Amino acid sequence: MAARANPFPSLMSENPPQLRARLAELLDALGCGLIERDTAIRVTLLTALAAEHVLLIGPPGTAKSELARRLHLAFRDAAYFERLLTRFSVPEELFGPLSIAALERDRYERQTAGFLPTASIAFIDEVFKANSAILNALLTLLNEREFDNGAHRVATPLITVVGATNDVPEDEIVAAFYDRFLVRMELLADLRAHLGAQDIYVSDRRWRKLVKLLKTAALTDGRDRVTVWDVWLAQFCTAQRPEQQQAVAQWYATRLGTWRALDPERMQRVIAAFEAQLELEVNAADLNYDAAGHLSLDDAINDAKGGAQAPRMTFMRTRRYGDTHIGARVAQVQQLIDAIDGYVLDLDATLREVATEVAAHLWLARDFAATATRNLEQTRANVLTLRARAQDVRDGFSALPRLAADDEVTPAPIAA
């Protein structure tokens, strides 16, 4: 398939600050009077700018049709088409009636003027109630922007289709059609409870389209690169089912500040391994040889009740370590502490970025900056707790009993 031309050449050629200012004003106008639909407005407009399609999922009364009609107003001179489908709908309702004149000339063609093949912005309500004949025709129209009219395949001016449904059917027949909608948004007054981690399949084609969407977000926001904050939009593109959208959003939120090389979860495992090794070395014992090389009897120990000392028949003593061993252990833990300090500096820089770049991001939900800040501050507090544990381990290794003379034995690295 040949690459589609940019549907907004004049828009994308504007000066980035001017473009961003225009889009910000447009978003404010589109969202005026809509309650709790800020994110839906932003993501729907961005999807249209990327020349992709969006599926709005939710019960009646969640402003799905109003979102589509307002989107149409954002595009000057763009033809608009709207239709509610039922299981009894016929292709003529979407693609136009058969041309009587063409039939008289033995041609099977439709009069498409005023119907979907001539629209730039379209809203199709209850889209999954269409029969297979309609769905098959829509597949080509949505993906190729072309329509088979009789013996000819003609190009269409279609920019985006906003589909709406109360529920996503399980039928495998509609799976290919469902995949044509890059963005899928669930519009519910009460969000479903967060689900645990689950396997979510994303096709290669969808990954490529997601990259294009993120690039569009960056360009229209006045930037020349995609940032980690743009990836917030992935929740609307990667979930197979509406309920999985919250799982993806939670995955993203819990990993804010953890995309760098030092992962707090791995940090936790490393420190736990050091703590376990320190406990082993503190409790280790050796045979108690004296200076002449003879075993020496350890003569006394307090009894279990803290009473008078009683003889203990043992030739064991607490293990002692050479300076080389202790120095190596301290250096290993100090290396981890230094990495943690660098990670905290990165978190601080990211928090400053949230306060400036993210708060002014054109396409992110207005409350996202507060959510990101809260999550990053919690991550920072958790990391500082791990740092304190690492310091205790370092001090513990430094306080190990020492040999009178260094045996120059270097310990093996600790595996986490």
C-alpha positions in Angstrom: 0.0 0.0 0.0 1.4 3.4 -0.9 1.9 5.9 1.9 -0.9 8.3 2.4 -0.2 12.0 1.8 -0.3 14.3 4.8 -4.0 15.4 5.0 -2.9 18.6 6.7 0.0 20.0 4.7 -0.6 23.6 5.6 -1.2 22.9 9.2 2.0 20.9 9.7 4.0 23.6 7.8 3.1 26.2 10.4 5.6 27.6 12.9 5.6 25.1 15.8 4.8 27.6 18.5 1.9 29.1 16.4 0.6 25.6 15.6 0.7 24.6 19.3 -1.1 27.8 20.3 -3.8 27.2 17.7 -4.4 23.7 18.8 -4.5 24.7 22.5 -7.3 27.2 21.6 -9.1 24.6 19.6 -9.0 22.0 22.4 -10.5 24.6 24.8 -13.3 25.3 22.3 -14.0 21.7 21.6 -14.2 20.8 25.3 -16.4 23.7 26.3 -19.5 22.5 28.1 -18.5 18.8 28.2 -18.1 17.3 31.7 -15.1 15.0 32.3 -14.3 14.6 28.6 -11.0 16.5 28.5 -8.9 13.4 27.8 -11.4 12.1 25.2 -11.4 15.4 23.3 -7.6 15.5 23.3 -7.0 12.0 22.2 -9.7 12.1 19.5 -8.3 15.3 17.9 -4.8 13.9 18.0 -6.0 10.7 16.4 -7.6 12.7 13.6 -4.4 14.7 13.1 -2.5 11.4 12.7 -5.1 10.4 10.1 -6.1 7.4 12.2 -9.5 6.1 13.5 -10.9 6.1 17.1 -13.4 3.8 18.7 -15.4 5.2 21.6 -16.8 2.6 24.0 -19.5 3.2 26.5 -23.2 3.1 27.4 -25.7 5.6 26.0 -25.4 9.1 27.5 -21.5 9.3 27.5 -21.3 12.0 24.8 -19.9 9.7 22.0 -21.8 11.4 19.2 -21.2 14.9 20.6 -17.5 14.2 20.5 -17.6 13.3 16.9 -19.7 16.3 15.9 -17.4 18.6 17.7 -14.4 17.0 16.0 -16.0 17.8 12.6 -16.2 21.5 13.6 -12.4 21.5 14.0 -11.8 20.9 10.3 -12.8 23.7 7.9 -14.6 22.6 4.7 -14.5 18.9 5.8 -17.6 16.9 4.7 -19.3 15.2 7.6 -21.2 11.9 7.6 -23.1 10.3 10.5 -25.1 7.1 10.7 -26.6 4.8 13.3 -26.3 1.1 12.3 -28.5 -1.8 13.3 -28.4 -5.5 12.4 -30.9 -4.7 9.6 -28.7 -1.9 8.1 -27.9 -2.3 4.4 -24.8 -1.0 2.5 -26.9 1.7 0.8 -27.2 3.5 4.2 -23.4 4.0 4.3 -22.2 4.0 0.7 -25.2 5.5 -1.2 -28.0 4.1 -3.4 -27.3 2.2 -6.7 -27.2 4.5 -9.7 -30.2 3.8 -11.9 -28.5 5.5 -14.8 -25.4 3.3 -14.4 -27.6 0.2 -14.2 -29.1 1.1 -17.5 -25.6 1.1 -19.0 -24.9 -2.3 -17.3 -22.7 -0.8 -14.6 -23.1 -1.6 -10.9 -22.2 1.8 -9.3 -23.4 3.8 -6.4 -24.4 7.5 -6.0 -21.9 8.3 -3.3 -22.4 12.0 -3.0 -23.4 12.9 0.6 -22.4 9.4 1.9 -19.4 7.9 3.6 -17.1 7.6 0.5 -17.2 11.4 0.1 -16.8 12.3 3.8 -13.7 13.6 5.5 -15.0 13.1 9.1 -17.4 10.3 9.8 -19.3 9.1 12.9 -20.7 5.5 12.8 -22.7 4.6 15.9 -23.2 1.0 17.0 -20.5 0.1 14.4 -20.3 -3.6 15.4 -23.9 -4.2 14.6 -23.1 -4.0 10.9 -23.4 -7.2 8.8 -20.4 -8.8 7.1 -21.0 -7.1 3.7 -20.8 -3.7 5.4 -17.8 -4.6 7.5 -15.8 -5.9 4.5 -16.4 -2.7 2.6 -15.4 -0.7 5.6 -12.1 -2.5 6.0 -10.8 -1.2 2.7 -12.2 2.2 3.2 -10.7 2.6 6.7 -7.3 1.1 5.9 -6.7 2.2 2.3 -8.9 5.3 2.1 -10.3 3.8 -1.1 -13.8 2.6 -2.1 -14.8 -0.1 -4.6 -17.5 1.5 -6.7 -18.5 -0.9 -9.4 -15.5 -1.8 -11.5 -13.4 1.0 -10.2 -11.5 1.6 -6.9 -11.7 5.4 -6.1 -9.7 7.4 -3.6 -11.7 9.0 -0.8 -11.1 12.2 1.2 -11.5 10.3 4.5 -9.4 11.7 7.4 -10.9 9.8 10.4 -13.8 7.6 11.4 -15.1 7.9 14.9 -16.8 4.6 15.7 -19.0 4.1 18.8 -20.3 1.0 20.5 -21.8 0.1 23.8 -19.7 -3.1 24.0 -17.0 -4.9 22.0 -18.3 -8.2 20.8 -16.2 -11.4 21.2 -16.9 -12.6 17.7 -13.6 -13.3 15.8 -15.3 -12.1 12.6 -15.0 -8.5 13.7 -11.4 -8.8 15.0 -9.9 -7.4 11.8 -12.3 -4.5 11.7 -11.7 -3.8 15.4 -7.9 -3.6 14.7 -8.5 -0.8 12.2 -9.2 1.5 15.1 -5.8 2.6 16.4 -7.3 4.3 19.4 -9.9 2.7 21.6 -11.3 4.8 24.5 -13.7 3.6 27.2 -16.1 6.3 28.2 -17.6 5.4 31.6 -18.7 7.6 34.5 -17.0 5.1 37.0 -13.8 3.6 35.9 -13.5 -0.2 36.5 -11.2 -1.4 39.2 -7.6 -1.8 38.2 -6.9 -5.3 36.9 -3.7 -7.3 37.5 -1.0 -7.7 34.9 -2.1 -9.7 31.9 -0.9 -10.7 28.5 -2.0 -8.1 25.8 -1.2 -8.9 22.2 -0.3 -5.9 20.0 0.3 -6.5 16.3 3.4 -5.1 14.4 1.1 -2.9 12.4 -0.4 -1.4 15.5 3.1 -0.7 16.9 4.0 1.1 13.7 0.9 3.2 13.8 1.4 3.9 17.5 4.9 5.3 16.7 3.3 7.6 14.1 0.7 8.8 16.6 3.5 9.6 19.1 5.4 11.5 16.5 2.3 13.5 15.6 1.9 14.3 19.3 5.4 15.6 19.6 5.3 17.6 16.3 2.0 19.3 17.2 3.2 20.0 20.7 6.2 22.0 19.2 8.8 19.3 19.8 11.2 17.5 17.4 11.4 14.3 19.4 9.1 11.9 21.2 9.5 11.8 25.0 8.5 9.2 27.6 5.5 11.4 28.5 4.0 10.9 25.0 3.9 7.2 25.8 1.0 7.9 28.1 -1.1 7.8 24.9 -0.2 4.1 24.4 -3.0 3.0 26.8 -5.6 3.9 24.2 -3.8 2.0 21.4 -2.4 -1.3 22.9 -5.3 -2.7 24.9 -7.3 -5.5 23.2 -10.2 -5.1 25.6 -11.6 -2.0 27.3 -10.8 -3.3 30.8 -7.2 -3.8 29.8 -6.8 -0.1 29.2 -6.6 0.5 32.9 -4.0 -2.3 33.2 -1.8 -0.5 30.6 -2.3 2.8 32.3 -1.3 1.3 35.7 1.8 -0.3 34.1 2.8 3.1 32.7 2.1 5.0 36.0 4.0 2.5 38.2 7.1 2.7 36.0 7.4 6.5 35.8 11.0 7.3 36.7 12.0 3.6 36.3 12.8 3.6 32.6 16.5 4.3 33.2 19.2 1.6 33.6 18.7 1.4 37.4 15.4 -0.3 38.1 14.2 0.0 41.7 12.8 -3.6 41.6 16.3 -4.9 40.7 17.8 -2.5 43.2 15.7 -4.2 45.9 16.9 -7.7 44.9 20.6 -6.5 44.9 20.3 -5.0 48.4 18.5 -8.1 49.7 21.4 -10.3 48.3 24.0 -8.1 50.0 22.0 -8.3 53.3 21.9 -12.1 53.1 25.6 -12.3 52.4 26.4 -10.0 55.3 24.4 -12.2 57.6 26.3 -15.2 56.4 29.6 -13.6 57.0 28.7 -12.2 60.4 27.6 -15.6 61.6 30.4 -17.7 60.0 32.8 -19.6 62.3 36.2 -21.1 61.9 38.4 -23.5 63.9 40.2 -21.6 66.7 43.9 -22.1 66.0 46.4 -20.3 68.3 49.6 -18.7 67.1 51.5 -22.0 67.3 48.9 -23.6 65.0 47.2 -25.6 67.8 43.5 -25.7 68.4 42.6 -23.6 71.3 39.6 -24.3 73.6 37.1 -21.5 73.9 36.8 -21.5 77.7 33.6 -19.8 78.7 30.2 -18.4 77.7 27.2 -17.0 79.5 24.4 -19.5 80.1 21.0 -19.1 78.4 19.6 -17.1 81.3 22.4 -14.7 81.5 23.8 -16.2 84.6 27.4 -17.1 85.5 29.7 -18.1 82.8 30.0 -21.8 82.1 32.6 -23.8 80.2 31.9 -24.4 76.5 33.6 -27.3 74.9 34.3 -25.9 71.4 37.2 -25.2 69.2 35.2 -22.7 67.0 35.4 -18.9 66.9 33.9 -16.1 64.9 35.4 -15.9 61.4 37.8 -13.1 60.8 38.4 -11.5 57.4 41.3 -9.9 55.7 41.5 -6.2 54.7 41.3 -7.2 51.0 38.0 -9.1 51.6 36.4 -6.3 53.7 37.6 -3.6 51.3 36.1 -5.4 48.3 32.7 -5.9 50.0 32.6 -2.2 51.1 33.5 -1.1 47.5 30.8 -3.3 46.0 28.1 -1.8 48.2 29.5 1.8 47.8 29.2 1.3 44.0 25.5 0.5 44.5 25.1 3.6 46.8 26.7 5.8 44.1 24.3 4.4 41.5 21.4 5.1 43.8 22.5 8.7 44.3 22.7 9.2 40.5 19.2 7.7 40.2 17.9 10.2 42.8 19.4 13.0 40.8 17.6 11.7 37.7 14.3 11.6 39.6 14.8 15.1 40.8 15.4 16.3 37.2 12.3 14.4 36.1 10.2 16.0 38.8 11.4 19.4 37.5 10.5 18.3 34.0 7.0 17.3 35.1 6.5 20.8 36.6 7.4 22.5 33.3 7.1 20.3 30.2 4.4 17.8 31.3 2.1 20.4 32.9 2.1 22.3 29.6 1.8 19.2 27.3 -0.9 19.7 24.7 -2.2 16.1 24.6 -1.9 14.8 28.2 -4.9 14.9 30.5 -4.9 17.9 32.7 -4.5 15.9 35.9 -1.7 13.8 34.6 1.1 16.1 35.9 -0.2 15.7 39.5 -0.4 12.0 39.1 3.1 11.8 37.7 4.5 14.0 40.5 2.8 11.9 43.2 4.2 8.6 41.7 7.7 10.0 41.2 7.8 11.4 44.8 6.8 7.9 46.1 9.5 6.3 43.9 12.0 8.7 45.3 11.0 8.0 48.9 11.2 4.2 48.2 14.7 4.6 46.7 16.0 6.6 49.6 14.8 3.8 51.9 16.8 1.4 49.9 19.8 3.7 50.1 19.6 3.6 53.9 19.5 -0.2 53.8 22.6 -0.2 51.5 24.4 2.1 54.0 23.7 -0.3 56.8 25.1 -3.2 54.8 28.2 -1.2 53.9 28.8 -0.3 57.6 28.2 -4.0 58.5 30.8 -5.2 56.1 33.2 -2.6 57.3 32.7 -3.8 61.0 33.5 -7.4 60.3 36.1 -9.0 62.6 39.6 -8.6 61.0 42.6 -10.8 60.7 45.8 -9.6 62.3 47.4 -9.9 58.9 45.7 -9.5 55.5 45.4 -12.9 53.6 44.9 -11.0 50.3 41.8 -13.1 49.4 39.3 -11.3 47.2 35.7 -12.5 47.6 33.6 -13.6 44.7 31.0 -11.0 43.5 27.5 -11.3 45.0 24.9 -12.6 42.5 21.5 -10.9 42.8 
